[in-house]
Amino acid sequence: MKSGAISIDRYAGGEPAEQFDFLYENFSILQELLKDYREELIMEVIEQKAYNRHSQNGDLGVRIQVSMGISNPTMNKAIEHMTVAQAIDEGLLDEDFFEDTDNKQELIRKVTCYHRVNTDLEIFTSKLGTMCLKDQNIIRPYLLREKSMDDLAVDLGIDYRSAVKHVYRIKKRLIEKVEPKLTVMNRRGA
């Protein structure tokens, strides 16, 4: 699954340094990437289930009414969407979740990746919040793409190269706080 040109699919297999770089470079849009990834995953599961159910029933692609009962397809779709979304959000994937899907291992990998990026983003944000206020006031607007390096140089009253070095030192302190937590998460296999 890709959201634009940025893919979070390979995140879980990366080294802590690569994971940190991914979080650092995409911090400003990571919430939107995760939201998009989640929706694509939900739709993938729902579409697989629908396709496989139709195929199992010998569906020829022509809708034929088979019962005289009351049916509410909109409500059924909403319930299915909510059920799949809840399973993904909670990470509790039972047999009903995988019923009529194509590749159980691939879906588990994607849900795990989603949770891993979510958890690591929380760690990153938390550790960013523990930095001294001066460092936060410099790095946070930079990470959120609210200020460029030129803007930071002007705000700090220093030249561009000095601003780059200043941001780099703050980034190193952030790496020292975040990477050990990512290493622990890698060892746990979360």
Order of alpha helices (4+ residues) and beta strands (2+ residues): alpha-alpha-alpha-alpha-alpha-alpha-alpha-alpha
